[in-house]
Amino acid sequence: MLKKTAPIQQRLRRIKKTFKSAFFLYENNDVQSSVTIATLAIAQLSKVFEELKSTDSAALSRYLDDKRPVLSGLKKTFDELREKAERDEDTIDEVDYENALDRLGSLVDNATSEVPRILRSPAELKKLRVKWMSAAAAGAMVVGFFLIHAIYRHFTLKGHGLIGEYYSDMEFKNLATTRLDPTIDFDWGLDAPMKTLPEDRFSIRWTGSIEIKNPGNYEFYTLSDDGVKVYLEDIKLIDNWSAHPATLDKGNAFLNPGRYRLKIEYFDQAADAVIKLYWKREKSLYREIIPADVLFPPAPPKH
């Protein structure tokens, strides 16, 4: 049965991921983007319900008749929220929005589990396959655009880290994954950073920018095992590109207020894997891990 319902399950799972993205953005205080993504999830679910009307399943018809008014009410609610968000995010009541998200999440969860369970007809699944694939492709493109824009907008406005490119070799050739790292503060010991990387002989490149709020002399430090390089605006501040036990390296720069391009390259050859990035600001007594709120991912390429 799972094989037969796979196209529908895949489509509904995509919608569930879209909803989770909206919830993630709300938790990170980007209400306007959250409302936009939630509205897209509602539109996609509405399209699914509309297309499922063509089936001959009486049980599915009853289910759709029961859930369609709920979806319609949510659409009206989120359309109103989107209008408020476009005017002024502060006009949205936090409790009301959380309740709306909870209701939408419950509906999406229910549809994801119940629709594939109810639908039985192989003939109907075959008939819908083309619809699912075309709709899924179009939906993925739309959601992808808005989600990337929303997350980029959220993180570039509020900091929150550098983009890390993780390679399964030491020469930055075989890219395994890319993710946003809020800080560079890692001590993996003898373990791999993630399942897609080996325990030894991997490399990572972080890129983005750092915001300087006050002028002065800044000391940058790395604690690394093994090799590390740190670049600020293409100027190499730290260069210890060798296999070594945990070692503290230092570089200095006088900086005026503004944003500066930042790149850190690191490799692990064997045994323990450690990489940490600190700074010591002028008049500060201690060094500290560079915080996420002054680190920004790189801007998307211009077309």
C-alpha positions in Angstrom: 0.0 0.0 0.0 2.9 2.4 0.8 4.2 1.9 -2.7 0.8 2.8 -4.2 0.4 5.9 -2.2 4.0 7.2 -2.6 3.2 10.1 -5.0 0.6 11.5 -2.7 2.7 10.9 0.4 5.6 12.7 -1.2 3.5 15.7 -2.1 2.0 16.0 1.4 5.4 15.6 3.0 6.7 18.5 1.0 3.8 20.6 2.3 4.6 19.5 5.8 8.2 20.6 5.3 6.9 24.0 4.0 4.8 24.4 7.2 7.8 23.5 9.4 9.8 26.2 7.6 7.0 28.7 8.4 7.2 27.6 12.1 11.0 27.9 12.1 10.8 31.5 10.8 8.2 32.4 13.4 10.4 31.0 16.2 13.2 33.2 14.9 11.0 36.3 15.0 10.6 36.7 11.3 6.8 36.9 11.3 6.4 38.4 7.9 8.3 35.6 6.1 6.6 33.0 8.3 3.1 34.2 7.2 4.2 34.2 3.5 5.5 30.6 3.7 2.4 29.4 5.7 0.1 30.9 3.1 2.0 29.0 0.4 1.5 25.8 2.4 -2.3 26.5 2.5 -2.4 27.1 -1.2 -0.6 23.9 -1.9 -2.9 21.9 0.4 -5.9 23.5 -1.3 -4.6 22.3 -4.7 -4.2 18.8 -3.3 -7.7 18.7 -2.0 -9.1 20.0 -5.3 -7.2 17.4 -7.3 -8.4 14.6 -5.0 -12.0 15.4 -5.8 -11.5 13.4 -9.0 -11.2 10.1 -7.1 -14.1 7.7 -6.7 -13.4 7.0 -3.0 -16.5 7.7 -0.9 -14.3 7.7 2.3 -12.0 10.2 0.8 -14.9 12.4 -0.3 -16.2 12.4 3.2 -12.8 13.3 4.5 -12.5 16.2 2.1 -16.0 17.5 2.9 -15.0 17.5 6.6 -11.6 19.2 6.2 -12.4 21.7 3.4 -14.2 24.2 5.7 -11.3 24.1 8.1 -8.8 24.8 5.3 -11.0 27.6 4.0 -11.1 29.2 7.4 -7.4 29.0 7.7 -6.9 30.5 4.3 -9.1 33.5 5.3 -7.1 33.8 8.6 -3.7 33.8 7.0 -4.8 36.1 4.2 -5.7 38.6 6.9 -2.5 38.0 8.7 -0.5 38.5 5.5 -2.1 41.9 4.9 -1.3 42.9 8.5 2.3 41.7 8.2 2.8 43.7 5.0 1.6 46.8 6.8 3.3 46.3 10.1 4.4 43.1 11.8 3.8 44.5 15.3 0.0 44.5 14.6 -0.1 40.6 14.7 -1.0 39.3 18.1 1.5 36.6 19.1 -1.1 34.3 20.8 -3.5 34.6 17.8 -0.7 33.7 15.4 0.5 30.8 17.4 -3.1 29.4 17.5 -3.4 29.8 13.8 -0.1 28.0 13.2 -1.2 25.2 15.6 -4.4 24.7 13.6 -2.6 24.7 10.3 0.0 22.2 11.7 -2.7 19.9 12.9 -4.5 19.9 9.6 -1.3 19.3 7.6 -0.3 16.4 10.0 -3.7 14.9 9.7 -3.8 15.1 5.9 -0.3 13.7 5.7 -1.3 10.6 7.6 -5.0 10.1 6.7 -5.2 10.8 2.9 -2.7 8.0 1.9 -4.4 5.7 4.3 -7.9 6.3 2.8 -6.9 6.3 -0.8 -6.8 2.8 -2.2 -7.4 2.8 -5.9 -4.4 2.0 -8.1 -6.2 3.3 -11.1 -6.8 6.7 -9.5 -3.2 6.9 -8.3 -2.0 6.2 -11.9 -4.3 8.9 -13.2 -3.1 11.4 -10.6 0.6 10.7 -11.0 1.1 13.2 -13.8 -0.8 15.9 -11.8 1.3 15.2 -8.7 4.6 15.5 -10.5 3.8 18.7 -12.4 2.3 20.3 -9.4 5.1 19.2 -7.1 7.7 20.6 -9.5 5.9 24.0 -9.7 5.3 24.1 -6.0 8.9 23.2 -5.1 10.1 26.1 -7.3 7.8 28.6 -5.8 8.4 27.5 -2.2 12.1 27.2 -2.8 12.3 30.8 -4.0 10.3 32.3 -1.2 11.9 30.1 1.5 15.5 30.9 0.4 14.6 34.6 0.2 12.9 34.5 3.6 15.7 32.7 5.3 18.4 34.8 3.6 16.4 37.9 4.7 16.1 36.7 8.2 19.8 35.8 8.7 21.3 38.7 6.8 19.3 41.2 8.8 20.0 39.6 12.2 23.4 37.9 11.8 23.4 34.3 12.9 26.4 32.7 11.3 28.6 31.7 8.4 28.0 29.3 5.6 30.0 26.1 6.1 31.0 23.9 3.1 31.9 20.4 4.4 34.2 18.3 2.1 34.9 14.6 2.4 38.6 15.1 1.5 41.4 17.5 2.6 41.6 19.4 -0.7 38.1 21.0 -0.9 37.1 18.8 -3.9 34.3 16.5 -2.8 31.5 18.7 -1.3 29.4 16.6 1.1 27.0 19.2 2.4 26.5 22.9 3.1 24.9 24.4 6.2 24.7 27.6 8.3 26.9 27.5 11.4 26.0 30.2 14.0 29.5 30.1 15.5 32.8 28.3 14.8 33.1 26.4 18.1 33.6 22.7 17.4 35.4 19.9 19.2 34.5 16.7 17.5 37.2 14.6 19.2 37.6 11.3 17.3 34.1 11.5 15.7 33.1 12.8 12.3 31.3 16.2 12.2 28.3 14.5 10.5 27.3 11.1 8.9 28.3 12.2 5.4 31.9 12.9 6.4 34.7 10.5 7.4 36.2 10.7 10.9 39.6 11.8 9.5 40.8 13.5 6.3 38.0 16.1 5.8 38.0 19.8 5.3 35.6 22.8 5.8 35.4 26.2 4.4 33.3 28.9 6.1 32.4 32.1 4.3 30.4 35.3 5.1 31.1 38.5 6.8 31.7 40.0 10.2 30.2 43.2 11.5 32.4 45.6 13.4 30.5 48.1 15.5 33.3 50.0 17.3 36.7 51.1 15.9 39.8 49.6 17.4 42.4 46.9 17.5 40.9 43.4 17.2 42.8 40.2 18.0 41.6 37.1 16.3 42.4 33.6 17.6 41.9 30.0 16.4 42.2 26.9 18.4 42.7 24.1 15.8 43.7 20.5 15.3 44.7 20.4 12.5 45.3 23.0 9.8 43.7 26.5 9.7 43.7 29.7 7.7 41.7 32.9 8.4 41.2 35.6 5.8 39.7 39.1 6.4 39.0 40.9 3.2 41.5 38.6 1.4 44.2 39.5 4.0 45.6 36.3 5.6 45.4 36.9 9.4 46.2 33.4 10.5 48.1 30.6 8.6 48.9 27.4 10.3 48.3 25.0 7.4 49.8 21.9 8.9 48.9 18.8 10.9 49.3 19.6 14.6 47.8 19.0 18.0 45.4 21.6 19.4 47.2 24.9 18.9 46.2 28.5 19.5 47.1 30.9 16.7 46.6 34.7 16.6 46.3 37.6 14.2 45.7 41.3 14.6 43.8 44.0 12.7 42.7 47.6 13.3 39.1 47.8 12.1 36.7 50.7 11.6 32.9 50.1 11.9 31.4 48.2 9.0 31.2 44.7 7.5 34.2 42.7 6.4 34.4 39.6 4.3 35.5 36.6 6.4 36.8 33.2 5.3 38.1 30.3 7.4 39.6 27.2 6.0 40.2 24.1 8.0 41.3 20.5 7.6 41.6 17.4 9.9 44.1 14.8 9.0 43.9 12.3 11.9 42.9 11.7 15.5 41.2 14.7 17.3 39.3 17.3 15.3 39.0 20.8 16.8 38.3 24.2 15.3 37.3 27.3 17.3 37.3 31.0 16.3 37.7 33.7 19.0 38.3 37.4 19.1 39.4 39.9 21.7 38.0 43.4 21.3 39.9 46.5 22.3 39.6 47.2 26.1 38.3 43.7 26.6 40.1 41.6 29.2 39.3 38.2 27.7 39.0 36.5 24.3 35.6 35.0 23.5 34.0 32.9 20.7 32.9 35.3 18.0 29.1 35.5 18.6 26.5 34.7 16.0 24.9 38.2 16.0 28.0 39.7 14.3 28.4 36.9 11.7 26.5 37.0 8.4 26.2 34.5 5.5 27.4 35.7 2.1 24.9 37.6 -0.1 23.3 35.5 -2.9 24.8 36.0 -6.4 23.3 38.7 -8.5 21.8 37.7 -11.9 
